[in-house]
Amino acid sequence: MDLEKMKRKYAYTLARVGLNVQKGQTVLVEAAVEGWPFTSIFAEECYKLGAGNVVVHYLDMPNMKVAAQYRPDEDVRHVEEWEYAMHQGYLDEGACYVRLEGVNPKLMEGVSEKNSNAIFSHVDTVRNIMRKASREKHCQWLIAMVPTLDWAEYILDKTGRAAEEELWETLFKLCYIDEDNDVVKTWEEKQQRNAARGRAVDDLKLTKLHYTASNGTDLTVGLTPWSKFGHEESGGIPFCPNIPTEEICTTPNKFETNGVVYASRPLVLGGKTIENFGFRFEGGKVVEVLADEGKEMLEALVATDENAGYLGEAALVEYHSPISMSGLVYYTTLIDENASCHLALGRGLNSAPEGHEGIFNESTIHIDFMIGTPDMRIVGTTEAGEEVEIFRDGDFAF
């Protein structure tokens, strides 16, 4: 495999399929500092598609880690006015936005939960500027991964260049990229299949989903008539916000989540990994965090604002998906959430329809956590009161 050629094809896939960069458009980039060599390749592919400007801002998590240990907590959380103005200025002019994430799962070892929370708060507040624009201005946005040496060595049984190259090759497979395929056509067909599956779920006219698994999950999530898994074209510029992706997802009823759910994969917050946790819901809201380690961070998360403890997303992903079957835990939400069913605390994916304000959640956060297991069963209830098996043994039952 010509690795450098494949990296460029991956960059083209992100620019063309993910963002669908338009001629003259500004591309606003948040890139992990560790992935800087790939960022330049990506920028060039954007320019080849006609981008008017590619503006790169590097996220330097190692420096933020040092700062959090010496600066007051409120200073680390604080976002300067110029940061708001800079990002908002580009977005007001019609920019699209991409986040190129690199991962070092060991970076925050030894850092207190308090300091990690401060780092997460700062980074997430800046990202909320872009998230707000994506909803209000309907601009394209994308989250994608860039393999790094630290990430590769952590999740693979290899060291050095061999580990990093193997992670790149794995990522290409997860993104349906090979040396010979037409990635635009491949992804169009994939998106059509996902849309058809979403419409099949919507045709059932479900009012709730009941999740059960042997790990103790026993959770009911209420849906609304506007909770659609098969998303219709909005008439704007088509784009694919996550690469890779295997999910179909919707916004649940804010007030109708009840029961207990346990995470099936780690969650990374502020660079810190939290494992073996769960939540108890009543009337839609988290009333108890179930965790030994990381409990302080999770309690701070659901207390971020008055709505942070409610759900904003329910996503269906087959356990036996390509990502899950790779046999790896990636320690990044973008990939791990596409290995199994997941939920998200915080902001809903859609705004509530006129006259029904409040039925979908609004929050400053949107944090996905994975819940799918090999034995997960999901039973839906239709408007007519009939029960329909949606998932059996971790996969779609139809």
C-alpha positions, 0 to 999 in steps of 0.5 A: 500500500502506498501510504502517502497516496492513501492519506491524500485519498482520505483527505479528499474523502473528508473534503469532498464527501464529508464537508463537500467544500464549495468554490470560494468557501472558507474552511475553518479547521480545528486540528490536533497539534500532533496531526499537523503533517496530515492537516497540510494535506487536507488543506491542499485537497480543500484548495483543489476543490476551490476553497477560498481560504483554509484557516487552521487552529491547532488544539494543543492539549499537552500545553492545556494540560500544563496550564490546567495544573498551574492556572486557576480553574476559572481561567482555564475555563474562560474563553476570550472574546477574541476567540468568539469573534474570530470563529464567529466572523468566519462562520458569518461569512459562510465558512464550513467547519471541520475537527481533525482529532488526534488521540493520546489516551494516556495524556491526562494520566495523573491529572485531577478530575477537576483540572480535566473538567476545566480543560473540557469546559474550555474546549467544548465552549469554543466548539459550541460556537461552530455547533450553533452555526451548524444548526442556525446557518445550516453550514457543513461540518465534519468530525474525523480522525487523524492517527498519531503515534501515541494513539496507535501504540496505546491501542495496538500491540506494536510500537513506533512507525509500524503501529502508526502505519497499521492504524492508518490502514485500519482507519482507511478500511473503517472509512470504506477507502481502498486504493481503487474505489470511487469514494464519492460513489461508495459513500453515496451508496452507503448513505442511501442504505442508511437512509433506507434503514432509517425510513424503515424504522420511522414507518413503524411509528414508534413511541418508545424504545425499551433497551435491555442487556445482561450488564444491567441496562433496563432503559425506556426512551420516549420518542415523539412524532418528530423523532425521525431516524431517516433524515430528509434532505433539507435543501442545503448543501449535502454533507456527511458530518461523521467519517467513519459512521454506521449510525442512524439517530434521532432526538428523543422526547426530553422528559420520557427516559426512565430506568438504568443504562450502563456504558459498554465502552470507555468515554473520554472527557477532557482527555481523561478516560472514564470506564465502567459507568452508568446513569439512572434516569427518572422523568427524562433526567439523570438522577444518579451517576453510577461509577467508581472512578470518574464519578466526579467528572460525570456528576459535573458533566450532568450539572453543566447546565439545567438540561445537561442531564437529559438525553439529546440523541438516541442512535442505533448501530449494529454491534456487529458493525465493521468498527466493532468487528475490528476488535479494537477499542479506539478511545475516541467517541467518533469511532467507538460510538459507531461500534454500538448503539449509543445515547447522548446527554445534552443538546438534541439533534433537532430543534422542536417544531413550532408549538412544541417547544421544549419537547427536544432538549437544549443544552450547552453540551452534547456528549455521546456514550456507548451502550450497545452489547452483543446481547442487547435487545431493543423493543419498540412500541408503536402508536397502536400499542404493539410491540416490535422487536427492533434489535436482537442480540445486538443487531437489527432484527429486520 
